[in-house]
Amino acid sequence: MDLTMLTAGIDASPARSGADQFNQALDSMVARTDESVGKIKISLGRISGALTGLQTVIAGFSFGAAIKEVMNSAMQFQRIQNILQATSSSTAQANARYESLRQTSYKLGLNLSSVAQQYALLTAASKGTSLQGEKTDRIFRALATASSALGLDQSRVERIMYAVNHMMSKGIITAQDLRRQLGNNLPGAYNLAAHAMGMTTAQFTAQLKAGNILAKDMLPALADALINRYGTAA
């Protein structure tokens, strides 16, 4: 029998219908996949935009913080310059003092801003007294050198300078000033001060209680003793 005659009688519509359904399902799946990919791209784009915005915000904060730090440093420098100017005979002397401070702090590994501020306060406290000028400079250098040699942290250095500033302002040294404020932050300061004044510790304590130890006498003597002990150690 002719093959054409055999196949002519077979209905192919069910096969075509199945194939059509398969193709439709495949097209639908592809369409859904394309839609999902599109949504993923949109989401990634939004995330990228958000990250870019976050980077911009962070950069803005960092820049703002840097500007604030620069402004604070400038204001602090100006305050120091004002004090040095007020306690110096000329602008040239004030500038020379600041440059000396810069070199000293660099050599001893101390914070310039803090050191300069403490020095400025010392010069203000000693103005109009017998300690004004070179004696104050020597006292400051002695304290800075000893602090560096002993490896004291910045907070202790500041407390030492504050204690001496307080002594200069009062004029009279008390046992509390020397023991609690200076001695607790500068190891050995009490005994060294007694020795510098040519006294035993007991004699020195008695004179402190009697109010006979003056800043104009003790501070220069203590500075000499500190330099003799720590001058080459820093």
C-alpha positions in Angstrom: 0.0 0.0 0.0 1.1 3.5 -0.8 2.7 5.2 2.2 1.1 8.5 1.2 -2.3 6.9 1.4 -1.6 5.5 4.9 -0.4 8.8 6.3 -3.2 10.8 4.8 -5.7 9.1 7.0 -3.8 10.0 10.3 -5.0 13.1 12.2 -1.9 15.2 13.2 -3.8 17.9 15.1 -3.2 16.5 18.6 0.6 16.5 18.0 0.4 20.0 16.6 -1.7 21.1 19.6 0.8 19.7 22.1 3.7 21.3 20.3 1.9 24.6 20.3 1.2 24.4 24.0 4.8 23.5 24.6 6.0 26.5 22.6 3.5 28.8 24.4 4.7 27.6 27.8 8.3 28.1 26.7 7.6 31.6 25.4 5.9 32.4 28.7 8.8 31.1 30.7 11.3 33.1 28.7 9.1 36.2 29.1 8.9 35.8 32.8 12.7 35.2 33.0 13.3 38.4 31.0 11.0 40.3 33.4 12.8 38.9 36.4 16.2 39.8 35.0 14.9 43.3 34.3 13.7 43.7 37.9 17.1 42.4 39.1 18.9 45.0 37.0 16.6 47.8 38.3 17.2 46.6 41.9 21.0 46.5 41.3 20.8 50.0 39.8 19.0 51.3 42.8 21.5 49.6 45.2 24.3 51.2 43.2 22.7 54.6 43.3 22.2 54.2 47.1 25.8 53.2 47.6 27.0 56.2 45.5 24.8 58.4 47.6 26.1 56.9 50.8 29.7 57.4 49.6 28.9 61.1 48.8 27.4 61.5 52.3 30.4 59.9 54.0 32.8 62.0 51.9 30.8 65.1 52.9 31.0 64.2 56.6 34.8 63.5 56.3 35.4 66.8 54.4 33.3 68.6 57.0 35.2 67.1 59.9 38.5 67.9 58.3 37.4 71.5 57.8 36.2 71.7 61.4 39.5 70.3 62.6 41.5 72.8 60.6 39.4 75.7 61.9 39.8 74.5 65.5 43.5 74.2 65.0 43.7 77.7 63.5 41.6 79.2 66.4 43.8 77.4 69.0 47.0 78.7 67.2 45.6 82.2 67.2 44.8 82.0 71.0 48.4 80.9 71.7 49.7 83.6 69.5 47.6 86.2 71.3 48.9 85.1 74.7 52.5 85.0 73.5 52.1 88.4 71.9 50.7 89.8 75.1 53.6 88.5 77.2 56.3 89.4 74.7 58.0 92.7 74.0 57.4 92.4 70.3 55.8 90.4 67.5 59.3 89.2 66.6 59.9 87.8 70.1 56.5 86.1 70.1 57.3 84.4 66.8 60.7 83.4 68.0 59.2 81.9 71.1 56.7 79.9 69.1 59.4 78.6 66.8 61.5 77.6 69.8 58.4 75.7 71.2 58.0 74.0 67.8 61.6 72.7 67.9 61.4 71.7 71.5 58.2 69.7 71.1 59.6 68.0 68.0 62.8 67.1 69.7 61.1 65.8 72.9 58.2 64.1 71.0 55.6 66.2 72.7 52.3 67.5 71.3 53.0 71.0 69.9 49.5 72.4 70.4 49.3 71.3 74.0 52.9 72.3 74.8 52.5 75.7 73.3 49.3 76.4 75.1 50.8 75.4 78.5 53.9 77.5 77.8 51.7 80.5 76.9 49.8 80.1 80.2 53.1 79.9 82.1 54.4 83.1 80.5 51.1 84.8 81.4 51.3 83.6 85.0 54.9 84.9 85.4 54.4 88.2 83.7 55.3 91.1 86.1 57.1 88.7 88.5 60.8 88.0 88.9 60.3 84.7 87.0 59.3 86.5 83.8 61.3 85.9 80.7 64.3 83.5 80.6 63.6 82.0 84.0 60.1 80.9 82.9 61.6 79.5 79.6 64.2 77.5 81.6 61.5 76.2 84.0 59.4 75.1 81.0 62.2 73.4 79.2 63.2 71.6 82.4 59.6 70.3 82.9 59.3 69.3 79.3 62.6 67.5 79.2 61.9 65.6 82.4 58.4 64.6 81.2 59.9 63.3 77.9 62.7 61.4 79.7 60.2 59.7 82.0 57.9 58.9 79.1 54.9 60.6 80.7 51.7 60.8 78.7 50.2 64.0 77.5 47.6 64.3 80.2 50.3 64.1 82.9 52.4 66.7 81.2 49.5 69.0 81.1 48.8 68.5 84.8 52.5 69.2 85.6 52.4 72.4 83.7 49.1 73.4 85.3 50.6 72.8 88.8 53.5 75.0 88.1 51.3 77.6 86.5 49.2 77.6 89.7 52.3 78.0 91.9 53.5 80.9 89.8 50.1 82.6 90.2 50.0 82.1 94.0 53.7 83.0 94.6 53.8 80.8 97.7 54.3 77.0 97.4 52.2 74.8 99.7 52.7 71.1 100.5 49.4 70.3 98.7 50.6 72.1 95.5 53.9 70.2 95.5 52.8 66.8 96.7 49.4 66.3 95.1 49.5 68.4 91.9 53.2 68.3 90.9 54.6 65.3 92.8 51.8 62.9 91.8 52.5 63.6 88.2 56.2 64.2 88.1 57.9 61.3 90.0 60.5 62.4 92.6 59.6 66.1 92.3 59.1 66.6 96.1 62.4 65.2 97.2 64.2 66.8 94.3 62.7 70.2 95.2 63.9 69.8 98.9 67.4 68.9 97.7 67.4 71.8 95.3 66.6 74.1 98.2 69.4 72.7 100.3 67.1 71.1 102.8 66.2 67.6 104.1 62.7 66.4 103.3 61.6 67.1 106.9 63.1 70.6 106.9 61.5 71.3 103.5 58.1 70.1 104.7 58.3 72.3 107.8 59.1 75.4 105.7 56.2 74.6 103.3 53.8 74.4 106.2 55.2 77.7 107.5 54.6 79.4 104.1 58.3 80.2 103.7 58.9 78.5 100.3 58.3 81.0 97.5 57.8 80.1 93.8 60.4 82.6 92.7 63.0 80.7 94.7 61.9 77.1 94.4 60.9 76.8 90.8 64.2 78.0 89.3 66.1 75.7 91.7 63.9 72.8 90.8 64.4 73.6 87.1 68.2 73.4 87.5 67.9 70.1 89.4 65.6 68.6 86.7 68.0 69.7 83.9 70.9 68.2 85.8 69.1 64.9 86.2 67.3 64.6 82.9 68.9 67.1 80.6 70.7 64.5 78.5 68.1 61.8 78.8 65.4 63.2 76.5 
